[in-house]
Amino acid sequence: MNTDKIYAEAIVNEYSKKSASKVVALRKLDKAAKRPAQIFTYSFGIIAALVAGVGMCLSMKVIGDGGTAMMILGIIVGIIGFIGVGVNYPIYNRILQKSKEKYAGDIIRLASEIANENN
């Protein structure tokens, strides 16, 4: 195998002007199907982790007045944050499934067209 030739072709493909093809459209549809779930998951996960962190800080008396009530509040807030982190992945799967169902017809049709062209 001539690895220099393969490398050169990869570089040429990277810098050559791309035409709008069905494969590019298929990739865009795939990204559009996955984007809502990813945006929600990252946002919700960050917020839930921050809530858990605030709860831990309250319970360890890093923030707050250091009283027992703040410690109990911190434990409750931390548990809420951990529950949010725990349910993040199942929610992601549900949103992703619904989004895939929404775009499934277009993606399957386009993928079939691409597969039939190559045969």
C-alpha positions in Angstrom: 0.0 0.0 0.0 1.3 3.4 -0.9 0.6 5.5 2.2 2.0 8.7 0.7 -0.6 8.5 -2.1 -3.4 7.9 0.4 -2.2 10.8 2.6 -1.9 13.1 -0.4 -5.5 12.2 -1.5 -6.8 12.9 2.0 -5.1 16.3 2.0 -6.5 17.1 -1.5 -10.0 16.1 -0.4 -9.7 18.3 2.7 -8.9 21.4 0.7 -10.9 20.8 -2.4 -14.3 22.6 -2.8 -17.1 20.4 -1.7 -20.3 20.2 -3.7 -23.6 19.8 -2.1 -24.2 16.1 -2.4 -26.7 13.6 -0.9 -24.1 12.4 1.6 -23.6 15.9 2.9 -27.4 16.3 3.1 -27.6 13.0 5.0 -25.0 14.1 7.5 -26.8 17.4 8.0 -30.1 15.6 8.7 -28.3 13.2 11.1 -26.9 16.2 13.0 -30.2 17.9 13.0 -31.8 14.8 14.5 -29.3 14.6 17.3 -28.8 18.3 18.1 -31.9 18.9 20.3 -31.0 16.0 22.6 -27.4 17.0 22.9 -28.2 20.7 23.7 -30.7 19.6 26.4 -28.4 17.0 27.9 -25.4 19.3 28.2 -27.5 22.2 29.6 -29.4 20.1 32.1 -26.3 18.1 33.1 -24.4 21.3 33.8 -27.2 22.8 35.8 -27.8 19.6 37.8 -24.1 19.3 38.6 -24.0 22.9 39.8 -27.0 22.3 42.0 -25.4 19.2 43.5 -22.2 21.2 44.1 -24.1 24.0 45.9 -25.8 21.4 48.0 -22.5 19.8 48.9 -21.0 23.2 49.8 -24.0 24.0 52.0 -23.8 20.6 53.7 -20.1 20.9 54.4 -20.6 24.4 55.7 -18.4 26.1 53.0 -21.2 28.5 52.2 -24.0 29.6 54.4 -24.1 30.4 58.1 -22.8 26.9 59.1 -26.0 26.0 61.1 -27.7 22.7 61.2 -30.6 24.0 59.1 -28.2 25.0 56.3 -26.6 21.5 56.4 -29.9 19.8 56.1 -30.9 22.2 53.3 -27.5 21.4 51.6 -28.2 17.7 51.8 -31.7 18.1 50.2 -30.3 20.4 47.5 -27.5 18.0 46.8 -29.8 15.0 46.5 -32.0 17.0 44.1 -28.8 17.7 42.0 -27.8 14.1 42.0 -31.2 13.0 41.0 -31.0 15.5 38.1 -27.6 14.1 37.1 -29.1 10.5 37.3 -32.1 11.2 35.1 -30.2 13.1 32.5 -29.3 10.1 30.4 -32.8 8.5 30.3 -34.2 11.9 29.3 -31.5 12.2 26.6 -32.5 8.8 25.2 -36.2 9.8 25.1 -35.5 13.1 23.4 -33.1 11.5 20.9 -35.7 8.7 20.1 -38.4 11.3 19.4 -36.1 13.3 17.3 -35.0 10.3 15.3 -38.6 9.4 14.7 -39.2 12.9 13.4 -36.4 12.7 10.9 -36.5 8.9 10.1 -38.5 9.1 6.9 -36.2 11.7 5.3 -33.0 10.0 6.5 -34.1 6.5 5.3 -35.2 7.9 1.9 -32.0 9.7 1.3 -29.8 6.8 2.5 -31.7 4.4 0.2 -31.1 6.8 -2.7 -27.4 6.9 -1.9 -27.2 3.1 -1.6 -29.1 2.6 -4.9 -26.7 5.0 -6.7 -23.7 3.0 -5.7 -25.1 -0.3 -7.0 
